[in-house]
Amino acid sequence: MRTRFLLALLLVLLVVGFEVQGALLPQQEEPGSRSLLTRMQESLSSYWDSAKEAARGLYRKTHLNTVDEKLRDMYSKSTAAVTTYAGIFTDQLLSLLKGDQ
């Protein structure tokens, strides 16, 4: 667990370091040059958009009223459960932060 955290921290620091290093270098007027962070954001955005489109296409292919009703029921039950557990977590966190008063 600790090595994963250190690896993630190292990667974040590496990306930030390259961004800072790129900001310190004199800007060259190249229309095609973009920062690493910008390219990563664009690629993640395109992956997210393609995944959404694939999910929409799959939903359109298999759209059945019974499946739609089951999805709505599952959504309402899961949001109710998440709301309940989020409330419990918030109460526990607040009591932990306040301490014994």
C-alpha positions in Angstrom: 0.0 0.0 0.0 2.8 2.4 0.9 4.7 1.7 -2.3 1.6 2.4 -4.4 1.2 5.7 -2.6 4.8 6.6 -3.1 4.6 5.6 -6.8 1.5 7.8 -7.3 3.1 10.7 -5.5 6.3 10.3 -7.6 4.2 10.4 -10.8 2.3 13.4 -9.8 5.5 15.2 -8.8 7.1 14.2 -12.1 4.2 15.6 -14.1 4.1 18.8 -12.0 7.9 19.1 -12.4 7.7 18.9 -16.1 5.0 21.5 -16.2 7.1 23.9 -14.0 10.2 23.2 -16.1 8.2 23.9 -19.3 6.9 27.1 -17.8 10.4 28.3 -17.0 11.7 27.7 -20.5 11.4 30.5 -23.0 8.2 30.1 -25.0 8.7 29.1 -28.5 6.2 30.1 -31.1 5.3 26.6 -32.3 1.6 26.2 -33.0 1.7 22.5 -32.5 3.5 22.4 -29.2 1.3 21.8 -26.2 2.1 21.0 -22.6 2.1 17.5 -21.3 -0.8 18.2 -19.0 -2.9 19.7 -21.8 -2.3 16.6 -23.9 -3.2 14.3 -21.1 -6.4 16.2 -20.4 -7.4 16.1 -24.0 -6.7 12.4 -24.3 -8.6 11.6 -21.1 -11.5 13.8 -22.3 -11.6 12.0 -25.6 -11.5 8.6 -23.8 -14.3 9.7 -21.6 -16.4 10.9 -24.5 -15.9 7.7 -26.5 -16.8 5.7 -23.4 -20.0 7.7 -23.0 -20.9 7.3 -26.6 -20.3 3.5 -26.4 -22.5 3.3 -23.4 -25.2 5.4 -25.1 -25.0 3.2 -28.2 -25.2 0.0 -26.1 -28.2 1.5 -24.2 -30.0 2.4 -27.4 -29.4 -1.2 -28.8 -30.8 -2.9 -25.7 -33.5 -0.4 -24.7 -36.3 -2.4 -23.2 -38.9 -1.1 -20.9 -38.3 -3.8 -18.3 -34.6 -3.1 -18.3 -35.3 0.6 -18.0 -37.6 0.0 -15.0 -35.0 -2.2 -13.3 -32.2 0.4 -13.9 -34.4 3.1 -12.4 -35.3 1.0 -9.4 -31.6 0.0 -8.9 -30.6 3.7 -9.2 -33.2 4.8 -6.6 -32.2 2.1 -4.2 -28.5 2.8 -4.6 -28.8 6.5 -4.2 -30.9 6.0 -1.1 -28.2 3.7 0.4 -25.4 6.1 -0.6 -27.3 9.0 1.0 -27.8 7.0 4.2 -24.2 5.9 4.5 -22.9 9.4 3.6 -25.0 10.8 6.4 -23.6 8.2 8.8 -20.1 8.9 7.6 -20.6 12.7 8.0 -22.0 12.3 11.6 -19.0 10.0 12.5 -16.5 12.4 11.0 -18.0 15.4 12.8 -18.1 13.6 16.1 -14.5 12.6 15.6 -13.4 16.2 14.8 -15.4 17.7 17.7 -14.2 15.2 20.2 -15.7 14.8 23.7 -17.5 18.0 24.6 
